[in-house]
Amino acid sequence: MKTKLIECNPSIMMGKPVIAGTRLPVDLILEKIAAGETIEQLLEEYPRLTDEGIRAAFYYAVQTIRFAV
């Protein structure tokens, strides 16, 4: 999986990584899943969000942590 669905743009959410085509930060998605929300709930709450976008957020987080020193 590639992280092409994650973008960082200084003019969107002050450059935080977001799901492409949305203003949903990766950390928000991860935080909501960690708090117990289901993927189905997220998809219902955010109509522009996709299952693939959620998976990309997890992949982005894994890659970021993996290479952290």
N, C-alpha and C positions, 0 to 999 in steps of 0.2 A: 504494500500500500504506500502511496506517496502522500505527502502532506500538501499537495496542490490545493486542497480544500481549506487550508489554513493560510491566512494572509496577515501581514503586519503592514499597516499603512498609517503614517503619522496623522493623517486627516480622519482616520476612523478609530474611535475609542483611544485616542492619544497613542496610537501605535501598538496597543496590546494585540496579541494574536487572537484573531476572531475566525469564526467559520465564514468562509468566502461567501459573499452575497448577502451577508447578514451583519448585524452589529452585535452578535452574540460572542462574547469572549470565551475562549477555551476554558479559563478558570471557572467561569459561571457554570458551564455545562458539567465539569468535573465535580464542582461543589454540590450541585443539585443531585447528581447521581450518588455521591458520598452521603448525602443527607437522606437518601432513601427513595428519591423519585425514580420512577421507572422510565425507560426509554419511551414507552408508549405515552406516558404523561408529558414528557418533554416535547414529543412530536405534536401532541394535541395543543400544548400551551404555546408553542412557537411554530406556526404553520410553515414558515420558510425553512425550518430546520429539517434535515433528512437523516435517516439512519446512517448513511455514508458519512455525513458531516460529523455525527457523534463519534463514529469509529475513528475518523481522522483526528478528532480532538484527543482521544486516548492515545493514538499513535504518536501524535506530536508530543504529548506529555512523556511518554516512554522514551522517545528519542532525546528529549531535553534532559531528563533525569539520567539516562544512560551515559551521556557524555559530560555530565557535571563533575567537577573536580572537588 
